[in-house]
């Protein structure tokens, strides 16, 4: 699903994300590795598939969200409904978030 979303973002003309690389804060400290990251805009995103419903995974996801927030990043979370229809909903949500973070297309 991450590949489907990446291709949808690319096809919509959105900025290319970094993929699965450590998120860095202002002091250059490494944090977790989000699925997608736009450091220039302080934005990252995760795709949550079925495995993210397990209680232990929910706890890890919350910790990652807090880590992103502490690093000064806004985090988007995408699910199956965002990826449906070729990722149209994910593209719309990402486009809006990028605009709110200063991107201009």
HELIX and SHEET records of a PDB file:
HELIX    1   1 UNK A    2  UNK A   11  1                                  10    
HELIX    2   2 UNK A   39  UNK A   41  5                                   3    
HELIX    3   3 UNK A   50  UNK A   53  5                                   4    
HELIX    4   4 UNK A   55  UNK A   70  1                                  16    
HELIX    5   5 UNK A   80  UNK A  100  1                                  21    
SHEET    1   A 4 UNK A  18  UNK A  19  0                                        
SHEET    2   A 4 UNK A  36  UNK A  38 -1                                        
SHEET    3   A 4 UNK A  43  UNK A  47 -1                                        
SHEET    4   A 4 UNK A  74  UNK A  78  1                                        
END                                                                             
